[in-house]
Amino acid sequence: MTFGLTRFGRFLPNLVTNTALRRYSSEVAPKHLWQIGRLNHIAIAVPDLEKATSFYRDVLGAKTSEAMSLEEHGVYTVFVELGNTKIELLHPLGDKSPIQNFLDKNKSGGMHHICIEVDNIQKAMEDLKANNIRTLSLEPRIGAHGKPVVFLHPKDCNGVLVELEEA
């Protein structure tokens, strides 16, 4: 919302901008052959998986999973249950892990990606490709929850690595 100074010295909302914002926010999203779902998790790359797990479990009191290795993805994962979503702790599995590359640049770790559920990952990939959104693989792979996943290129997603997971 923008404000303009009136001849009485008061700031009032710019009506043109407000009308445009109202019109934009009330528009219905275009119809797709797939539906976007809820936020499944936020993934955090960590240099010390035990220490990070202990923080969420012992300090914050969250329920955590056992560490699981995903060789195809080159990571160890631990999920932290939050009720309405999860945090996925990621730790490298081997020197060629993409998480190792991330930690080489970010020694303390940090947010790695967000994961959003979709109801049809193949249709989502087709639609995204038609809209010039790149995926990091040609086909979905099986993720930590045993469901198909695909990652979208961060340069096409406002600098955020986005994982889509079929619900």
Summary of the structure (lengths in Angstrom):
residues: 167
radius of gyration: 20.5
end to end distance: 36.4
largest distance: 67.7
contacts: 455
relative contact order: 0.16
helix: 26%
strand: 34%
